[in-house]
Amino acid sequence: MDVPAGSEPVTRVAVLSTDELEVLVAEASARAAEQVLHASTTQRGLKVSEVAERLSCAESTVYGMIQRGEFPVIRLGSAIRVPESALDDWVRSQTAPLHQPRPPA
């Protein structure tokens, strides 16, 4: 909304009933849930065995990396999944040209 030059913007306050507020909160929650659902269906969660295969290391190494918090995980009961994007980000952060030393941890 454009405010004419030389005039002050008008602040409007809406007074909502409890029912109207509950409807707004429910709608916002539904939108947030839809966004989470969309994100979870567009991003693949990798099993520890798949992460180990991609990194060419043992599963015990991956479990150690998870315990140290080197990348985030999703826990589904006792199952652990590593978001594919998190693994990709970690690999990029660990990748350095051969002629440059890696920065200290």
Secondary structure by P-SEA (a helix, b strand, c coil): ccccccbbbbbbbbbbcaaaaaaaaaaaaaaaaaaaaaaaaabbbbcaaaaaaaacccaaaaaaaaaaccbbbbbcccbbbccaaaaaaaaaaaccccccccccc
